[in-house]
Amino acid sequence: MWPSGGKLRLVFLASLAAALILQLMELPDLLAAARPLWLPLIIAYWALTEPRVPVLLGSFCFGRFSDVLFGEVLGQQAFGLVLLAYVVSRLRPIFILFPLWQSTLALVPAWLGFIFLMFWIDGISQHHGDNWLRWMPLISTTLFWPLAYSVMELLRTQGQSDEE
């Protein structure tokens, strides 16, 4: 169910747009390989914390935007993001029992599954890259999770408090 107020809706869409923009930002070659997976990071946050927002729909739409912007197989990112959102939202009752540091470690398999799915689809579609560098974003995404979670939690609680 979509929240009745517009503030949380705006925060949800703005956070996904910001994640897409962060994914597009050009980085030096040394840092580009370790770029965090911003869209999966934000999708996992919304799937974990807010059951009232349409995370699957947002994952699909922004995944399609990502496919077009990065020139990937159409539907590759969309499929991966929807699958990630589904897994995290289904495991939400377990994740909310963990403190932040444990949820960080518990989300590693979800991000690993997303990276493996992108690797597998790239292999099928003959888009080869450096196999070792494909796994670098797992480390940076895991390290950025507590910071992203804290910032998003502030934005989400402000969005909810303004609606009441």
Backbone as ProteinMPNN parsed JSONL, in Angstrom:
{"seq_chain_A": "MWPSGGKLRLVFLASLAAALILQLMELPDLLAAARPLWLPLIIAYWALTEPRVPVLLGSFCFGRFSDVLFGEVLGQQAFGLVLLAYVVSRLRPIFILFPLWQSTLALVPAWLGFIFLMFWIDGISQHHGDNWLRWMPLISTTLFWPLAYSVMELLRTQGQSDEE", "coords_chain_A": {"N_chain_A": [[0.84, -1.173, 0.0], [0.564, 2.159, -0.816], [1.915, 5.005, 0.812], [-0.224, 7.526, 2.201], [0.521, 10.218, 2.394], [2.503, 12.703, 0.678], [5.156, 13.258, 1.212], [6.829, 11.079, 2.06], [6.701, 9.543, -0.225], [7.99, 11.252, -1.993], [10.561, 11.288, -0.844], [11.28, 8.618, -1.197], [11.327, 8.345, -4.07], [13.185, 10.366, -4.69], [15.466, 9.413, -3.394], [16.021, 7.092, -4.847], [16.509, 8.246, -7.346], [18.761, 9.797, -6.707], [20.55, 7.741, -6.081], [20.833, 6.572, -8.597], [22.046, 8.691, -9.958], [24.431, 8.892, -8.485], [25.531, 6.478, -9.243], [26.084, 7.031, -11.866], [28.041, 8.981, -11.791], [31.281, 10.022, -12.707], [34.294, 8.476, -11.862], [37.769, 8.403, -10.811], [39.996, 6.054, -12.412], [41.181, 4.317, -10.583], [39.414, 4.282, -8.411], [37.007, 3.634, -9.589], [36.526, 0.91, -9.97], [35.857, 0.04, -7.466], [33.424, 1.158, -6.891], [30.539, 1.683, -4.963], [27.52, -0.252, -5.033], [25.068, 1.572, -5.643], [22.277, 1.717, -6.324], [21.298, -0.971, -5.649], [21.915, -0.786, -2.927], [20.248, 1.292, -1.902], [17.751, 0.288, -2.648], [17.717, -2.054, -1.106], [17.644, -0.867, 1.409], [15.064, 0.412, 1.425], [13.417, -1.819, 1.057], [13.904, -3.163, 3.361], [13.162, -1.452, 5.469], [10.719, -0.057, 5.053], [7.649, -1.119, 4.529], [5.494, 0.046, 3.255], [6.034, 1.357, 0.874], [6.223, 1.059, -2.708], [8.452, -0.975, -3.417], [9.206, -2.981, -5.225], [8.137, -2.099, -7.67], [9.501, 0.361, -7.942], [12.101, -0.659, -8.058], [12.016, -2.058, -10.473], [11.435, 0.004, -12.369], [13.582, 1.887, -12.012], [15.645, 0.144, -12.463], [15.281, -0.408, -15.174], [15.8, 2.163, -16.195], [18.487, 2.273, -15.5], [19.512, 0.174, -17.066], [19.19, 1.236, -19.646], [20.758, 3.585, -19.47], [23.34, 2.59, -18.981], [23.781, 0.942, -21.091], [23.308, -1.816, -21.055], [22.133, -5.231, -21.271], [18.758, -5.178, -21.978], [16.702, -5.102, -19.288], [18.338, -6.438, -17.545], [19.5, -5.151, -15.189], [17.069, -4.413, -14.079], [15.814, -6.873, -13.561], [17.648, -7.953, -11.712], [17.526, -6.05, -9.616], [14.818, -6.182, -8.851], [14.688, -8.826, -7.99], [16.501, -8.696, -5.847], [15.144, -6.834, -4.181], [12.85, -8.3, -3.64], [13.857, -10.552, -2.231], [15.053, -9.337, 0.031], [12.825, -8.043, 1.141], [11.202, -10.225, 1.746], [12.72, -11.452, 3.685], [12.64, -9.61, 5.648], [11.361, -9.736, 8.291], [13.269, -11.184, 9.7], [15.63, -9.684, 9.398], [15.06, -7.288, 10.777], [15.392, -7.896, 13.385], [18.059, -7.819, 13.898], [20.919, -5.931, 15.054], [22.487, -2.987, 13.595], [25.149, -3.592, 12.684], [25.078, -6.347, 12.413], [23.038, -6.679, 10.569], [24.302, -5.576, 8.419], [26.24, -7.505, 7.801], [24.487, -9.589, 7.296], [23.246, -8.8, 4.964], [25.156, -9.117, 3.025], [25.125, -11.633, 1.521], [22.858, -11.12, -0.101], [23.63, -8.92, -1.701], [25.808, -10.131, -2.879], [24.528, -12.099, -4.356], [23.188, -10.456, -6.199], [25.392, -9.311, -7.577], [26.529, -11.638, -8.63], [24.455, -12.472, -10.321], [24.443, -10.358, -12.21], [26.997, -10.785, -13.27], [26.671, -13.327, -14.367], [24.633, -12.922, -16.308], [25.987, -11.083, -17.937], [27.992, -12.775, -18.854], [26.533, -14.61, -20.385], [25.572, -12.923, -22.365], [27.861, -12.207, -23.662], [29.377, -10.008, -22.707], [32.219, -9.233, -21.653], [34.365, -8.649, -18.9], [36.842, -7.605, -16.506], [37.196, -10.214, -14.428], [37.934, -10.325, -11.707], [37.672, -7.71, -10.817], [34.97, -7.34, -10.812], [33.94, -8.117, -8.385], [34.723, -6.311, -6.5], [32.909, -4.149, -5.828], [31.31, -5.333, -3.89], [32.648, -5.21, -1.447], [32.9, -2.421, -1.02], [30.204, -1.664, -1.021], [29.257, -3.017, 1.212], [30.756, -1.721, 3.172], [29.732, 0.863, 2.953], [27.101, 0.587, 3.761], [26.299, 1.011, 6.608], [26.552, 3.842, 6.816], [24.902, 4.78, 4.7], [22.473, 3.681, 5.542], [22.049, 5.074, 7.946], [21.823, 7.765, 7.064], [19.626, 7.555, 5.312], [17.706, 6.716, 7.1], [17.365, 8.989, 8.698], [16.272, 10.735, 6.751], [13.925, 9.326, 6.088], [12.509, 9.233, 8.531], [12.095, 11.939, 8.958], [10.442, 12.429, 6.794], [8.217, 10.922, 7.525], [7.467, 12.141, 9.94], [6.695, 14.67, 9.107], [4.37, 14.097, 7.796], [2.543, 13.442, 9.733]], "CA_chain_A": [[0.0, 0.0, 0.0], [1.335, 3.393, -0.946], [1.565, 5.941, 1.881], [-1.158, 8.555, 1.764], [1.203, 11.502, 2.29], [3.408, 12.825, -0.443], [6.543, 13.466, 1.627], [7.549, 9.809, 2.023], [6.768, 9.193, -1.643], [9.033, 12.09, -2.572], [11.839, 10.809, -0.316], [11.539, 7.339, -1.868], [11.715, 8.581, -5.459], [14.411, 11.169, -4.715], [16.603, 8.576, -3.0], [16.352, 6.234, -5.986], [17.12, 9.098, -8.376], [20.107, 10.138, -6.235], [21.376, 6.536, -6.236], [21.134, 6.437, -10.025], [23.015, 9.741, -10.29], [25.714, 8.484, -7.904], [26.037, 5.382, -10.07], [26.535, 7.612, -13.136], [29.168, 9.899, -11.601], [32.565, 9.514, -13.169], [35.325, 8.384, -10.831], [39.076, 8.008, -11.344], [40.086, 4.617, -12.712], [41.541, 3.575, -9.377], [38.229, 4.154, -7.558], [35.833, 3.206, -10.347], [36.286, -0.524, -9.783], [35.308, -0.19, -6.125], [32.224, 1.98, -6.703], [29.452, 0.943, -4.318], [26.3, -0.508, -5.809], [24.166, 2.523, -5.005], [20.865, 1.329, -6.474], [20.971, -2.083, -4.749], [22.027, -0.33, -1.543], [19.042, 2.034, -1.546], [16.628, -0.659, -2.775], [17.738, -2.907, 0.087], [17.187, -0.061, 2.545], [13.609, 0.584, 1.396], [12.776, -3.129, 1.237], [14.125, -3.566, 4.744], [12.605, -0.573, 6.497], [9.409, 0.552, 4.8], [6.796, -1.996, 3.714], [4.401, 0.784, 2.604], [6.414, 1.914, -0.425], [6.277, 0.01, -3.743], [9.87, -1.198, -3.705], [9.353, -3.794, -6.44], [7.879, -1.225, -8.815], [10.635, 1.279, -8.031], [13.256, -1.443, -8.51], [11.862, -2.345, -11.895], [11.541, 1.242, -13.16], [14.935, 2.425, -11.975], [16.491, -0.848, -13.117], [15.186, -0.168, -16.621], [16.573, 3.383, -16.451], [19.902, 1.899, -15.399], [19.836, -0.622, -18.257], [19.295, 2.14, -20.797], [21.872, 4.515, -19.281], [24.625, 1.905, -19.01], [23.885, 0.157, -22.312], [23.339, -3.234, -20.732], [21.027, -6.0, -21.802], [17.533, -4.576, -21.469], [16.064, -5.906, -18.256], [19.337, -7.063, -16.681], [19.482, -4.481, -13.89], [15.704, -4.454, -13.558], [15.604, -8.211, -13.0], [18.478, -8.088, -10.518], [17.021, -5.202, -8.533], [13.537, -6.729, -8.387], [15.004, -10.03, -7.226], [17.093, -8.24, -4.585], [14.085, -6.243, -3.364], [11.958, -9.376, -3.201], [14.538, -11.365, -1.213], [15.21, -8.555, 1.264], [11.507, -7.802, 1.756], [10.714, -11.489, 2.319], [13.507, -11.741, 4.887], [12.536, -8.443, 6.523], [11.125, -10.056, 9.711], [14.51, -11.661, 10.318], [16.605, -8.596, 9.406], [14.771, -6.227, 11.738], [15.818, -8.334, 14.71], [19.5, -7.63, 14.023], [21.455, -4.568, 15.106], [22.994, -2.513, 12.301], [26.357, -4.277, 12.228], [24.718, -7.701, 11.998], [22.282, -6.599, 9.315], [25.297, -5.333, 7.378], [26.787, -8.806, 7.418], [23.41, -10.437, 6.78], [22.916, -8.361, 3.612], [26.228, -9.466, 2.09], [24.691, -12.622, 0.526], [21.912, -10.531, -1.055], [24.416, -8.156, -2.668], [26.614, -11.103, -3.61], [23.628, -12.686, -5.347], [22.976, -9.46, -7.252], [26.616, -9.222, -8.371], [26.664, -12.878, -9.398], [23.458, -12.459, -11.391], [24.952, -9.454, -13.25], [28.138, -11.488, -13.862], [26.142, -14.445, -15.146], [23.955, -12.383, -17.497], [27.039, -10.552, -18.802], [28.657, -13.916, -19.493], [25.634, -15.154, -21.407], [25.442, -11.957, -23.462], [29.205, -11.959, -24.19], [29.963, -8.755, -22.226], [33.289, -9.668, -20.759], [35.104, -7.643, -18.16], [37.806, -8.204, -15.599], [36.407, -11.014, -13.483], [38.259, -10.018, -10.323], [37.18, -6.385, -10.464], [33.511, -7.389, -10.659], [33.577, -8.418, -7.003], [35.146, -5.2, -5.644], [31.798, -3.376, -5.25], [30.74, -6.005, -2.716], [33.335, -4.683, -0.263], [32.542, -1.015, -0.8], [28.779, -1.601, -0.682], [29.155, -3.457, 2.606], [31.304, -0.675, 4.028], [28.882, 2.052, 2.894], [25.762, 0.307, 4.265], [25.915, 1.725, 7.84], [26.402, 5.268, 6.541], [23.696, 4.966, 3.881], [21.325, 3.357, 6.384], [21.849, 6.17, 8.898], [21.335, 8.945, 6.343], [18.277, 7.27, 4.821], [16.81, 6.65, 8.262], [17.047, 10.381, 9.029], [15.362, 11.264, 5.735], [12.636, 8.642, 6.171], [11.788, 9.643, 9.744], [11.619, 13.306, 8.719], [9.308, 12.32, 5.871], [7.054, 10.414, 8.261], [7.04, 13.098, 10.955], [6.021, 15.761, 8.431], [3.036, 13.66, 7.358], [1.63, 13.285, 10.871]], "C_chain_A": [[0.885, 1.236, 0.0], [0.938, 4.351, 0.161], [0.693, 7.079, 1.355], [-0.475, 9.91, 1.584], [2.213, 11.522, 1.16], [4.871, 12.929, -0.055], [7.359, 12.177, 1.558], [7.705, 9.326, 0.581], [7.888, 9.965, -2.326], [10.419, 11.635, -2.109], [12.235, 9.503, -0.998], [12.049, 7.553, -3.289], [13.011, 9.379, -5.56], [15.631, 10.334, -4.332], [17.002, 7.626, -4.123], [16.998, 7.032, -7.115], [18.542, 9.482, -7.98], [21.048, 8.946, -6.366], [21.765, 6.325, -7.695], [22.158, 7.472, -10.461], [24.392, 9.403, -9.72], [26.35, 7.351, -8.7], [26.611, 5.906, -11.385], [27.772, 8.499, -12.997], [30.478, 9.239, -12.016], [33.57, 9.566, -12.022], [36.668, 8.093, -11.491], [39.155, 6.49, -11.511], [40.384, 3.775, -11.478], [40.324, 3.318, -8.482], [37.02, 3.575, -8.275], [35.51, 1.729, -10.134], [35.629, -0.823, -8.438], [34.085, 0.671, -5.845], [31.143, 1.144, -6.019], [28.267, 0.761, -5.27], [25.19, 0.342, -5.194], [22.71, 2.119, -5.136], [20.51, 0.113, -5.617], [21.025, -1.694, -3.275], [20.745, 0.362, -1.087], [17.797, 1.142, -1.654], [16.563, -1.56, -1.546], [17.263, -2.136, 1.315], [15.663, 0.03, 2.566], [12.88, -0.743, 1.593], [12.867, -3.579, 2.692], [13.321, -2.733, 5.737], [11.165, -0.129, 6.271], [8.538, -0.347, 3.92], [5.689, -1.251, 2.962], [4.762, 1.365, 1.244], [6.53, 0.779, -1.451], [7.717, -0.234, -4.211], [10.058, -2.002, -4.989], [9.127, -2.957, -7.691], [9.026, -0.237, -9.014], [11.894, 0.573, -8.515], [13.186, -1.696, -10.003], [12.082, -1.088, -12.736], [12.964, 1.782, -13.177], [15.954, 1.426, -12.523], [16.456, -0.7, -14.624], [15.926, 1.103, -17.016], [18.066, 3.067, -16.464], [20.345, 1.082, -16.611], [20.067, 0.273, -19.464], [20.525, 3.035, -20.66], [23.239, 3.845, -19.409], [24.794, 1.016, -20.239], [23.983, -1.342, -22.065], [22.167, -3.936, -21.406], [19.75, -5.482, -21.168], [16.833, -5.529, -20.506], [17.044, -6.537, -17.287], [19.316, -6.458, -15.281], [18.093, -4.553, -13.265], [15.428, -5.802, -12.897], [16.388, -8.388, -11.706], [17.962, -7.283, -9.341], [15.692, -5.705, -7.977], [13.779, -7.972, -7.544], [15.6, -9.671, -5.865], [16.021, -7.682, -3.651], [13.154, -7.318, -2.817], [12.597, -10.181, -2.069], [14.644, -10.603, 0.1], [13.855, -8.321, 1.928], [10.928, -9.079, 2.349], [11.456, -11.845, 3.607], [13.469, -10.607, 5.901], [12.263, -8.799, 7.981], [12.369, -10.568, 10.44], [15.505, -10.518, 10.456], [16.321, -7.562, 10.484], [15.128, -6.615, 13.174], [17.292, -8.036, 14.97], [19.847, -6.175, 14.293], [22.114, -4.225, 13.764], [24.207, -3.295, 11.818], [26.049, -5.699, 11.784], [23.888, -7.683, 10.719], [23.214, -6.293, 8.151], [25.873, -6.649, 6.881], [25.722, -9.723, 6.827], [23.005, -10.052, 5.361], [23.984, -8.719, 2.582], [25.785, -10.554, 1.104], [23.69, -12.071, -0.496], [22.655, -9.732, -2.121], [25.304, -9.075, -3.502], [25.775, -11.789, -4.686], [23.356, -11.74, -6.501], [24.194, -9.376, -8.167], [26.798, -10.475, -9.214], [25.669, -12.927, -10.551], [23.9, -11.541, -12.535], [26.121, -10.094, -13.992], [27.658, -12.594, -14.799], [25.463, -13.949, -16.423], [24.964, -11.773, -18.464], [27.778, -11.674, -19.526], [27.82, -14.519, -20.601], [25.57, -14.231, -22.612], [26.793, -11.521, -24.032], [29.754, -10.576, -23.852], [31.021, -9.115, -21.193], [33.975, -8.467, -20.121], [36.121, -8.359, -17.294], [37.046, -8.914, -14.48], [36.694, -10.669, -12.027], [37.707, -8.669, -9.898], [35.662, -6.348, -10.302], [33.091, -7.538, -9.202], [33.98, -7.314, -6.031], [33.972, -4.396, -5.063], [31.141, -4.041, -4.045], [31.354, -5.443, -1.437], [32.895, -3.248, 0.017], [31.065, -0.855, -0.437], [28.565, -1.991, 0.779], [29.671, -2.386, 3.555], [30.431, 0.581, 4.058], [27.494, 1.818, 3.515], [25.439, 1.044, 5.57], [25.721, 3.233, 7.635], [25.127, 5.544, 5.753], [22.441, 4.7, 4.709], [21.02, 4.514, 7.34], [21.281, 7.41, 8.218], [19.904, 8.721, 5.87], [17.266, 7.194, 5.966], [16.413, 8.059, 8.719], [16.042, 10.967, 8.038], [13.967, 10.63, 5.839], [11.847, 9.094, 7.404], [11.313, 11.088, 9.629], [10.419, 13.303, 7.791], [8.048, 11.835, 6.578], [6.559, 11.423, 9.28], [6.324, 14.292, 10.316], [4.606, 15.394, 7.999], [2.045, 13.607, 8.507], [1.107, 14.58, 11.392]], "O_chain_A": [[1.853, 1.316, 0.757], [-0.251, 4.507, 0.435], [0.851, 7.532, 0.221], [-0.861, 10.676, 0.701], [2.715, 10.479, 0.741], [5.746, 12.714, -0.893], [8.477, 12.189, 1.043], [8.738, 8.762, 0.221], [8.638, 9.413, -3.131], [11.354, 11.604, -2.909], [13.402, 9.308, -1.336], [13.083, 7.006, -3.67], [13.845, 9.1, -6.422], [16.712, 10.529, -4.887], [18.189, 7.377, -4.331], [17.927, 6.552, -7.765], [19.436, 9.491, -8.825], [22.214, 9.114, -6.722], [22.897, 5.943, -7.991], [23.05, 7.162, -11.251], [25.406, 9.603, -10.388], [27.574, 7.278, -8.814], [27.518, 5.299, -11.954], [28.473, 8.741, -13.979], [30.739, 8.073, -11.719], [33.678, 10.566, -11.312], [36.706, 7.59, -12.614], [38.457, 5.743, -10.825], [39.893, 2.654, -11.349], [40.218, 2.258, -7.867], [36.099, 3.076, -7.627], [34.34, 1.346, -10.12], [34.927, -1.823, -8.293], [33.74, 0.893, -4.685], [30.862, 0.024, -6.445], [28.068, 1.549, -6.194], [24.457, -0.126, -4.322], [21.971, 2.171, -4.152], [19.502, 0.155, -4.912], [20.261, -2.22, -2.465], [20.216, 0.058, -0.017], [16.89, 1.244, -0.828], [15.484, -1.802, -1.006], [16.562, -2.686, 2.164], [15.036, -0.237, 3.591], [11.831, -0.78, 2.235], [11.995, -4.295, 3.184], [12.849, -3.261, 6.744], [10.459, 0.151, 7.24], [8.677, -0.336, 2.697], [5.014, -1.844, 2.12], [3.876, 1.825, 0.524], [6.896, -0.34, -1.094], [8.131, 0.244, -5.267], [10.978, -1.727, -5.759], [9.859, -3.1, -8.671], [9.47, -0.025, -10.142], [12.666, 1.136, -9.291], [14.183, -1.564, -10.712], [12.834, -1.118, -13.711], [13.494, 2.102, -14.241], [17.017, 1.827, -12.998], [17.482, -0.848, -15.288], [16.604, 1.134, -18.043], [18.807, 3.535, -17.328], [21.446, 1.285, -17.124], [21.026, 0.086, -20.212], [21.259, 3.225, -21.63], [24.189, 4.461, -19.892], [25.845, 0.399, -20.41], [24.674, -2.051, -22.797], [21.321, -3.299, -22.033], [19.67, -5.36, -19.946], [16.427, -6.628, -20.884], [16.621, -7.121, -16.289], [19.135, -7.175, -14.297], [17.962, -4.733, -12.054], [14.872, -5.859, -11.8], [15.864, -8.906, -10.72], [17.955, -7.76, -8.206], [15.466, -5.658, -6.768], [13.148, -8.153, -6.503], [15.247, -10.271, -4.851], [15.992, -8.017, -2.467], [12.722, -7.249, -1.666], [11.947, -10.459, -1.061], [14.359, -11.153, 1.164], [13.749, -8.393, 3.153], [10.228, -9.022, 3.361], [10.89, -12.464, 4.508], [14.186, -10.639, 6.901], [12.891, -8.206, 8.859], [12.499, -10.401, 11.653], [16.154, -10.38, 11.492], [17.259, -7.007, 11.056], [15.161, -5.767, 14.065], [17.728, -8.002, 16.12], [19.153, -5.276, 13.819], [22.271, -5.093, 12.905], [24.28, -3.631, 10.636], [26.694, -6.209, 10.868], [24.019, -8.574, 9.88], [22.951, -6.703, 7.02], [25.977, -6.874, 5.676], [26.018, -10.541, 5.956], [22.476, -10.885, 4.625], [23.731, -8.629, 1.381], [26.057, -10.404, -0.088], [23.68, -12.516, -1.644], [22.351, -9.847, -3.308], [25.525, -8.827, -4.687], [26.254, -12.031, -5.794], [23.297, -12.165, -7.654], [24.053, -9.369, -9.39], [27.179, -10.389, -10.381], [26.01, -13.379, -11.644], [23.751, -11.898, -13.703], [26.227, -9.961, -15.212], [28.19, -12.763, -15.896], [25.694, -14.498, -17.5], [24.823, -11.923, -19.678], [28.145, -11.525, -20.692], [28.348, -14.898, -21.646], [25.521, -14.695, -23.751], [26.857, -10.565, -24.805], [30.525, -10.02, -24.634], [30.728, -9.276, -20.008], [34.134, -7.415, -20.74], [36.242, -9.583, -17.348], [36.343, -8.282, -13.69], [35.789, -10.716, -11.194], [37.314, -8.496, -8.745], [35.129, -5.409, -9.71], [31.993, -7.123, -8.83], [33.619, -7.371, -4.856], [34.037, -3.994, -3.901], [30.479, -3.366, -3.257], [30.647, -5.225, -0.453], [32.559, -2.903, 1.15], [30.719, 0.006, 0.373], [27.782, -1.362, 1.49], [29.094, -2.165, 4.619], [30.391, 1.285, 5.067], [26.78, 2.788, 3.77], [24.379, 1.665, 5.645], [24.818, 3.826, 8.224], [24.36, 6.441, 6.103], [21.453, 5.423, 4.584], [19.86, 4.886, 7.517], [20.358, 8.037, 8.74], [19.059, 9.605, 6.012], [16.105, 7.569, 5.803], [15.261, 8.294, 9.084], [15.076, 11.618, 8.437], [12.955, 11.317, 5.696], [10.639, 9.311, 7.318], [10.248, 11.431, 10.143], [9.483, 14.082, 7.975], [6.944, 12.281, 6.269], [5.35, 11.556, 9.472], [5.428, 14.867, 10.934], [3.748, 16.265, 7.853], [0.838, 13.715, 8.29], [0.33, 14.593, 12.346]]}, "name": "protein", "num_of_chains": 1, "seq": "MWPSGGKLRLVFLASLAAALILQLMELPDLLAAARPLWLPLIIAYWALTEPRVPVLLGSFCFGRFSDVLFGEVLGQQAFGLVLLAYVVSRLRPIFILFPLWQSTLALVPAWLGFIFLMFWIDGISQHHGDNWLRWMPLISTTLFWPLAYSVMELLRTQGQSDEE"}
